[in-house]
Amino acid sequence: MSTQHVLLGLLAGGPRHGYELKRAHDARLPRARPLAFGQVYATLARLQRDGLVVPAGQERDGGPDRTAYALTDEGRAALEHWLSTVEPPVPYVASTLFAKVVVALLAADVDRARAYLTAQRRAHTGRLRELTAVKTAPSATLDDVVAADFAIAHLDADLRWLHTTLDRVADWHREVHS
């Protein structure tokens, strides 16, 4: 995820200060990793340095001064470019799940690989239930439903891979030990 572009997108609705941006990010992307305040302010500093945002005033609401930021024309253009650029499919498998199974198989520990795959399948199934409850809750927002659908689709793909891999490991084990 591109934090700078998400912040630009949040600023497209009007000027906001860092605290508001952090809260809006965490609310609008409910299943994403929450942003740290330091990350928000560091990103705003880079965006300002690059001419994509400018300070748009300060406010003090019983605490320290808070600088609001607004998009520049260059910031709007950068956001538009990012939004119109198709993301290429990820070229590499970068998953701890995948790595653990491969390492267990490399270590010729089929029983460990099977036990791990089975335990992981249970964990994924439990998470699917949780996400289904989130998206079907009466209080679910569109953000909640879209985020849950995204996570469910990825978990479903993982579950299909886990099932296929368990079958392959079992078939291989039978061939080797027959």
C-alpha positions in Angstrom: 0.0 0.0 0.0 1.2 3.5 -0.8 0.8 5.5 2.3 1.5 8.8 0.5 -1.2 8.1 -2.1 -3.7 7.1 0.5 -3.0 10.4 2.3 -3.3 12.3 -0.9 -6.7 10.6 -1.5 -7.9 11.5 2.0 -6.8 15.1 1.3 -8.8 15.2 -1.9 -11.9 15.8 0.2 -10.4 18.9 1.7 -7.6 20.1 4.1 -6.9 17.9 7.2 -4.3 17.8 9.8 -2.3 14.7 10.7 -4.5 13.5 13.5 -7.6 13.6 11.2 -5.7 11.8 8.4 -4.7 9.0 10.8 -8.2 8.6 12.1 -9.7 8.8 8.5 -7.2 6.2 7.3 -7.9 3.8 10.1 -11.7 4.2 9.6 -11.7 4.1 5.8 -9.3 1.1 5.6 -10.6 -0.9 8.6 -8.7 -4.1 7.8 -5.4 -2.4 6.9 -2.6 -2.0 9.4 -3.3 1.2 11.4 -1.0 4.0 10.6 1.4 5.3 13.3 1.2 9.0 13.9 4.9 9.3 13.2 4.4 7.7 9.8 1.6 10.2 9.0 3.7 13.2 9.9 6.8 11.9 8.1 4.8 11.2 5.0 3.2 14.7 5.1 6.7 16.2 5.4 7.8 14.3 2.3 4.6 15.3 0.4 5.2 18.9 1.3 8.9 18.7 0.3 7.8 17.2 -3.1 5.3 20.0 -3.6 2.2 17.7 -3.4 0.7 19.3 -0.3 0.9 22.7 1.3 0.1 23.9 4.8 -3.5 25.2 4.8 -3.7 26.8 8.2 -3.4 25.9 11.8 -5.9 25.2 14.5 -5.6 24.7 18.2 -8.3 22.7 19.9 -7.2 22.8 23.5 -3.9 21.1 22.6 -0.9 21.8 20.5 -1.1 23.6 17.2 -2.3 21.4 14.4 -1.3 22.2 10.8 -3.8 21.3 8.2 -2.6 20.3 4.8 -4.2 20.7 1.4 -3.4 19.1 -2.0 -1.6 21.2 -4.6 -2.3 20.8 -8.3 0.7 18.6 -8.5 -0.7 16.5 -5.7 -4.0 16.1 -7.5 -2.1 15.1 -10.7 0.0 12.6 -8.7 -3.1 11.1 -7.1 -4.9 10.9 -10.5 -1.8 9.2 -12.1 -1.7 6.6 -9.2 -5.4 5.9 -9.4 -5.2 5.4 -13.2 -2.2 3.1 -13.1 -3.0 -0.6 -13.2 -1.2 -2.6 -10.5 0.9 -5.4 -12.0 0.3 -8.9 -10.5 2.8 -9.6 -7.8 5.7 -11.4 -9.5 6.9 -13.3 -6.4 5.4 -15.4 -3.7 6.2 -13.6 -0.5 4.3 -15.5 2.1 5.4 -17.0 5.4 2.8 -19.7 5.0 4.3 -20.8 1.7 7.9 -20.6 3.0 7.1 -22.7 6.1 5.5 -25.5 3.9 8.5 -25.4 1.5 11.0 -25.5 4.3 9.2 -28.4 6.0 9.2 -30.3 2.7 12.9 -29.5 2.1 13.7 -30.9 5.5 11.9 -34.1 4.3 9.5 -33.7 7.2 6.2 -34.6 5.5 4.5 -35.2 8.8 5.4 -31.7 10.0 4.3 -30.2 6.8 1.0 -32.0 6.9 0.4 -31.0 10.6 1.3 -27.4 9.8 -1.0 -27.4 6.7 -3.9 -28.8 8.8 -3.4 -26.4 11.6 -3.2 -23.5 9.2 -6.3 -24.6 7.5 -8.1 -24.5 10.8 -6.8 -21.0 11.5 -7.8 -19.7 8.1 -11.3 -21.2 8.5 -11.7 -19.5 11.8 -10.6 -16.2 10.3 -13.1 -16.6 7.5 -15.9 -17.0 10.1 -14.8 -13.8 11.9 -14.7 -11.8 8.6 -18.1 -13.2 7.5 -19.5 -12.0 10.9 -18.0 -8.6 10.4 -19.5 -8.1 6.9 -22.9 -9.4 7.9 -23.2 -7.4 11.1 -26.0 -4.9 11.2 -23.5 -2.1 11.9 -21.2 -3.0 9.0 -20.3 -0.1 6.8 -19.4 -0.3 3.1 -15.7 0.0 4.1 -16.1 -3.0 6.4 -17.8 -5.1 3.8 -15.4 -4.2 1.0 -12.4 -4.9 3.3 -13.9 -8.2 4.5 -14.6 -9.3 1.0 -11.0 -8.6 0.0 -9.6 -10.5 2.9 -12.1 -13.4 2.4 -11.1 -13.7 -1.2 -7.4 -14.0 -0.2 -8.1 -16.4 2.6 -10.2 -18.5 0.2 -7.3 -18.7 -2.3 -5.0 -19.7 0.6 -7.5 -22.4 1.7 -7.7 -23.8 -1.9 -3.9 -23.9 -1.9 -3.7 -25.5 1.5 -6.2 -28.2 0.4 -4.4 -28.8 -2.9 -1.0 -29.0 -1.1 -2.3 -31.4 1.5 -3.5 -33.6 -1.3 -0.1 -33.4 -3.1 1.8 -34.1 0.1 -0.4 -37.1 0.8 0.0 -38.4 -2.8 3.8 -37.9 -2.7 4.1 -39.6 0.6 2.1 -42.7 -0.7 4.3 -42.8 -3.8 7.6 -42.6 -1.9 6.5 -45.2 0.8 4.8 -47.7 -1.5 
